[in-house]
Amino acid sequence: MRLFEGTPFDRPPECERCGRLESECQCPPPEPIRLAPEKQTAVIAIESRKNGKRVTVVRGLRAEGNDLPGLLAKLKLQCGAGGTLKDSEIEIQGEQLDRVRQVLTKIGYRVKG
């Protein structure tokens, strides 16, 4: 007799949609839930880094409901500058406040700063 015989832990996991074993399931992965840009407020600011370098920082957008890497790519392309994603904050090199504000407003985000 096995330890979990006859309990739900004894059976292999099954797909909730098709009922097959998870290893045999062909169902596509569920679509991620995205928040509407109109319902979010992005806070942008310019900050100084070491050696006097200035960066434009976008805060206030949650990572769970947004495609932050995609948004970072759009901002970098529009600004013609480098950037990075740190702790759900987007950083664009240089003083790009006006361009970032313009791009975010065009997408539909509310913007502060």
Secondary structure by P-SEA (a helix, b strand, c coil): cccccccccccccccccccccccccccccccccccccccbbbbbbccccccbbbbbbbccccccccaaaaaaaaaaaaacbbbbbcccbbbbcccaaaaaaaaaaaacccccc
